[in-house]
Each structure stands twice: as structure tokens, then as C-alpha cells.
Amino acid sequence: MKPKEYIRKYKIKQKQMAKDLDITPGYLSGIINGTRTPSLDLACQIEKYFNYEVSRLELLYPNEDWNILKNPIPLPSPSSAPATIISSDTKKKVLDIIRGSKD
């Protein structure tokens, strides 16, 4: 969720929020509008203030599209992945290395 959406949804007063975060209302407004970038520490504080419904990534990089995090691209199932074939000799060598064999 975007910071502006969260503020509207929960009817948060930016002046009070700025006071709670110990920053100026103007600085908070810039962060909310995406014209100012908070420090990582402040982004984490704001994320917590928003009950983690707004990601610190959205605050630090407001011009990026973070929907990919909400709708990840599905990975192919193991059955559709190509089979990896190794020879039994190679398999034995790998297992020997893992087990610490000196042969």
C-alpha cells in the first residue's frame, strides 16, 4: 500500500504523525509525496508506524513498482524443469568430496 493510501484509509493526521516520528511535517509530507527520501532508520520507523502495511522499500524507492512483491511470478514446478543427468562416476566423485574421501 502506498503511504498516501494508508493515511487516507486510517484518517491519520500528518502533523501528529510527524510529531510521533520526531520530524517536521514538511519533511514527512515530502516523504509521503515521494519527493524526499528518508534514512533507512526513519523508513523502518514509518513502516512500523504503518503496521507494516507500507513497505520501507516503497518509502526508500517510491518510483519503483513493488507490485511484484505482492504478486510474485510463479516458478516452474520441478516436474517441468529439465532433468539433470550426471554419470555415476561423477556422482561418486562428488559424494567422495562431500564425505571427505581421499580416493
HELIX and SHEET records of a PDB file:
HELIX    1   1 PRO A    3  LYS A    9  1                                   7    
HELIX    2   2 GLN A   14  LEU A   21  1                                   8    
HELIX    3   3 PRO A   25  ASN A   33  1                                   9    
HELIX    4   4 LEU A   40  TYR A   49  1                                  10    
HELIX    5   5 ARG A   56  LEU A   60  1                                   5    
HELIX    6   6 ASN A   67  LYS A   70  1                                   4    
HELIX    7   7 PRO A   78  SER A   80  5                                   3    
HELIX    8   8 SER A   88  ARG A   99  1                                  12    
END                                                                             
